Amino acid sequence: MINYQQAKKILKKAKIQIQDEEILSKNSLNRVVAKDIISPSNHPLGDNAAFDGFAINSKDTKNLSKKKPKQFIIVGSIAAGNKPFNKRVKKFNTIEIMTGGIISKPFNTIIPIEKINFYPNIHNPKSIIIDNKVSKNNHVRFKGSDYKKGQLIIKKGTIIQPNHILALKTLGVQKIKVKKKINIIFFSTGNEISNSNKIPNWKVRNSNSHYIENLSKNFLFNFKNAGILRDNHQSLFRSKIKKILNSKFDIILTSGAVSAGKFDYVPNIVKKFKTTQYFKSVMIRPGKPILFARIRQKAIFGLPGNPISSSACFRFFVYPYLENILNLTPEKPIKAILKNSFKKKNNITRFVKSKLNTTKNGKVQVELLPGQESFRINSFVRSNIWAVLPNGQSKFKKGQIIDCFFPNISNKILD
């Protein structure tokens, strides 16, 4: 049996190829950027006003003071969306300008409307009175001061979020290159699994497929539920794998039938195919019986049937594999202070259902919840984070800093 670090190395070597495709940027939510996205334009596109006010040439105010005021004649008005003011301008001229309006030469500074003295009055303004020296570039948003043409917007390996789409549409990026969505097909296994709501006490409601299917709605893959394989479906499973090897599906997931029981046939069926990378059973808890294999350009994960074991293995085996084949920016753990002590076996990596919060003084703290048995879903409902306790250490003391990971990779911490 291998440890978790060894399993991750095998997953990394077993990378399958996922092709790129070009899509509209407006439809790119939760897709992975396949090529650095470069700005095709400046932002702002031109020098423009940050406030409503009046634009002047700062040079015209060089000798002005309370004792030597000057009237600046209003020669026009510019609103956001208007063409720039291109009429000939004389010394001591000004234009009214609204927020976002383009400021063009010789105007180079803006006096906010709140500081304007009108002449002859505010109701019939012909000019404004300035009685002090005004510096250059006041309240001006400069062309390209946010993004310059040719500047990197989003780097390769980033999951597109709504803030990215806002930037792409603002900068005029219509299409982007992303990794194609991974196609996953899922099989539940076992005579005990039922899709019915009302079941006898010897049956188990099918929940694992629904959990993973709902993860797909805010992440990186298409999901197909291929139904339930019963205890006598060994030949059927083998024939389905053969068909999948020539299909659009990239990854096969199974739930259950991977341990060492009489009807745990998944490992034996998988071994009948030529695999380039393989492992069965990892020194982890929950989820020790997990299986992985690469068969040609397909990958197969045999997840345990227990819902919590299946969830943990999906998060810490399948997700890292998806990260790798999609060339995602590597995930960073959240560092948190342990609120309560915990003991485990030295050679086991534990994935612990936990509750992340902040203290009154702003420190990030994690509580390892009671009810860590793999059949308990109550503690999973109350949790909001997985704490990872690595092998090589058995005692974890209150106050120790440990690594934590969000259950959903779309919330992961990036650079």
N, C-alpha and C positions, 0 to 999 in steps of 0.2 A: 504494500500500500504506500502511495506517495503522499508527500505533504502538499499544502496549498500552493507554496511557492513553485514547486516542481510542476504542479498541474498548470499553473499560469504560463510557465515556460513552454509547455507542450502546446497550449492554446495559441501562443504567439507564433510558434513555428508552423502551425496548421492553418495558416491564413488562406482563405479562398478569395478569388478576385471578384470584385463588384464593379461594374462598369459605371461610367459617368453619363449624364444626360443634361440637356439644356432646357430650363423651364422659365416661365415668367416669374419675375421677382415677387410679384404680389401673391403668388401661390406657393411660396417657398418655406412657409412656417414649418419648423422642426425638421427641415432637410439639412444635410451636411454639405458644406461648401467644398467643392472638389478642386477649385482653382482660385487663387487670391483674387479678390474683387477690387478693382481699381476705379477711382472716381473719374468719370468722363468729363466732368465740369468742375468749375470753382463753386464754392459756397461760402458766402453769398456770391451770386453771379456778378454783382457790381457793388460799388460803394453805396450804402444806403443809410437812411436815418434810423437811429435807435429810439428817437422820441418824436412826438409832434412838436413842431416849432418853426423857426425861421433859419434858413441857411444863408451864411454870409461868407465873404472872403476875409479871413482873420487879419490880413495885411491892412485892410481899411480901418482897423481899430487901433493901429499902432500908437497914435498920439491922442487918443480920446481919454477923457477923465470927467469927473463930476462938473468941473468948471468948463470943460470943452466937449459937450455932448454933440452928437451928430444924428441927423435923420437919415435913415436908410429907406429908400423908396421901394415899395412892394411892386415887383414887376411880373409876378406870376404865382402860380400855385401848382404843386406836384403831390399827387396822392400815390399810394402803393398801387402798382399796376399801370401807371402812366408812363409814357415814353419820357426819357430824360429831357430836361429843359435845355434847348439848344439855341435859344435866341441870344442875340448879342447883348452882353451885360456891361454896364458902365460901373465906375467906382461908386461906392455907397449905394449899390442896389442890393436887394434881398428878395428871396422867394419864400413863400409859405411852403412847408414840406410836412407831410404826414409820415408816421412810422412806416418804414419799408420803402418809402419813396427814394428814387435814385438821386444821389447828389453828384452833380457834374461840375467841372471847372467853369469859372474860377472859384466857385463856392467850395469851402474846405472845412467848415465847422458849423455846428448847429446850436442855437440858443433855444432851450425848451420853452414851450408856450407859457409856462407859469412865470417865467422871468421877463416876459415881453412888456414893454411900455408902448402903447399905440398912440399914433397921432393922426388926426386930431382927437379921436376917441376909439374905444373898442368896438363901437357899433358902426363906425364909418372909417375903418382904418385905411389910410393912404401910405403911411410909412411907420417905421418903428424907431424908437429913440434908444441909442446906445451911448452910455457915458463911462465906459471902462474898456480897457484892453481885453480882447477875447483871444484865448490861445487856439492854436490850430488843432483840428481833429477831435473836437469835443462831440460826443454822442454820435459818432460815425461808425458803422459796421463795415469793415473793409472787405473788398473783393478777395475771396480766397482765404479769409482769416480763420474759417472753420475747417474747410477742406480745400486743398489745391488740386487742380486737374492733374491726374496721374498719381495721386496719393492713395495709399492702401486704405480701403474702408473696412473690409472683413478678410481675415486670413483663412487660408485653406484649413479644413479640419474643425470649423466652427459650426455649431448647431444654430440655425437661423431662428431668431426670436422676434417678437413684434417690434422691438426697438431697432433691430437691423432692417426690417422691411421699411420702417419710417425713413431711415437714412437712405436706403436704396431708391425709394420713390422720390425723395427730395432731390437727390443728386442725378436723377434721370437714368438710373440703371434699369433697363427693361427686362433683360434676360440674364440669368446666371447659370454657371455650370455646377451641378450638384451630383453626389453619388446617387445612383438608383436606389430605390427602396428595396430593402432585403425582403424576400418572400419566405415566410415561415409556415410550415404545415405542422399541425399538432395532433397527436394521438393520445387519448386517455387509455388506460389499460385496466383490466380486472373485471371479474364477474360482479364484484361488489359495487361498482360505479353505476350510478343511475342519474338520468336527466330528469327524473320525476321529482315533484315537490314533496308529495306524500310517499314516504318510504318506510319499510319495516326496519327494525333495529339491526338487521344483518346487512343492510345496504348502506352506501355512502353517497351523499349528493355530489355531483360533479361540480367542483368549484375551481380547480386549477386552470382549466381552459378559459373560464370567464375572467379570471385574474389576469392572465397573460394577454387575452384579447383586448381587455380594457387598457393595459399598458401600451398597446400598439396605437391607441387613439391619440396619444400625445408623445409618441416617440418615432422610431426610425424604421418601422417594418410593417409590411402587410401580413395579415394573419388569416389562416384558414383552419377552422376546426374540422378535422377529418373524422371525428366520431370516436367511438369506443372499440378497442380491441379486447375481445374476451380471452379467457384463459386458454382456450383451444385454438387460438388464431395465429399460431406460429407461422404456418405456411402463408396465410393471408398477409401477415406483416412482411414477410420476405418478398412476396410478389409486389407489394406496395412500394417497398424500397426500390426495387428494380425499375418500376415506372417513374418514381420520383427522380432517379438518376438521369433520366432523359426529359425532365420537365423544367419549368421555369422556377421551381422552388430551390432555394439556396440552403435552407437549414431545416432538418427534421427534429422536432421535439417530441419526446414521449414522456408520459408521467406514470410512474409505477413500473413494476415488473423488472426492476434492475438489481434487486438484492440477491439473496441466495436461496429463496424459497422454491418449492416444487414448480410453481407456475411463473417464475421470474425468467422469462425466456428472451428478453431483449438482448442481453449480452451475447448469448449463443447465436442468435440470428445475425447480429451485427458482425460477429467474427467470421461468418461465412462469406463476407465480402472482403475484398482486398483493401485494407486500411493503411494509410501512410503515417498517421499519428493515432495513438489510442491510449486511454487510461480507464481504469475501472476501480472505483473506491478511492477516496481521498481522506486524509486524516483531518476531518472537519466535523463540526457539529453546529446545527443540524445538517443532514444531507450527505452522510458518509458514502452511501452506495452510488453516487453519481457516476455516469459513464459519458465518455466523449470519444468520437472517432471522426476522422476525415476519410471520406470515400470519394475518390476523384475530386471534382470541384464542388462537392457537397459536404456539409458537416452535420453530424447527428449528436444530439445531447439526450441522454437518458436521465431524466430527473426523477427523484424519489416521488412516491405517490402521496406521502403526507403533505398537506397543503403548506405548512410552514417550511418544511424541508425543501419543497419544490420552489417556494418563493425565494428562499435564501440562495439556492443554487442558481436560480435564474438571475438573481441580482449579482452574484459574485463569480459566476462562470460564463453565463450567456452574455450578459451585458459587456464585460471586458472583451469578449470575443467580437461582439458587434462593434465596439470602439475600435478595435484593431483593424478589422476588414473595411471599415468606413474611413480609416485614417483620421479619426477624431483626435482633437487635442487631448492629451492625457488628463485624466481626472485627478483632482487633488482632494484628499480627505479634509474633513473639518476636524480641527484639533479642539478637544474639549476636556475640561477638568472632571475627573471621575467623582461622582457624588457619594457612591457607596462601594465598599470593597467587594471583591468577587474572587472565587477560586475555580480553577479548572485543571484538567490534566495537562501536563507540561508539553506533550507532543501533539496536542490538538489545537487547531485554530477554531475559535468560537465566533459565530455571528450572533450577536445578542440583541434581542428586541429592546429598544431603549427610548427614553424620553429626553429630548434636547430642550434646554431652556436657558435663560440668562438670569444671573443673580442681580440683586439691587445695585451692585457696583459695576455691572456691565460685563461680568465674566461669563463665558460660555461654559455651561455645565451639562453633564449627561448623567442620567440616572439609569442604571441597568435594572430593568423591571423584574418583579417576581413573575413566576409562571413561564419559565424558559423551556419547559418541555415542548417537544415539537408538535404535539397534538393540540396545544393551547392556542386558540385564535383570539381569546380575550385580550391578552397582553399585546398581540399584534395590532389589534384595533386601537389600543391606547398608545402605541408607540408612534414616533414620527421620524425615527432614525435607526440605522443599524450601527451598533458599535462592533468593532473588529478587534478581538483579542488574539494576538499572534501566538503561534507555537514557540516553544523555547522559554516560556514563562508560565508559572502556575498561579501565582498570587498577584492580584492587582489591588492596590491600596487606594483608599479614599484620598483625593488630591492629586493622583497621578494623571498625566495627560495621555489620552488615548485617541486613536483615529476613529472617525465616524463617517458614515456615508448615507446620503439621502436614499430612501427606497426607490425613488424615480430618478433615473439618470438625467432627465431633462432639467432637473434642478441642480445638477452637479456644479462644483466650483471649478472654474477654469482660470487660466492666466489672465 
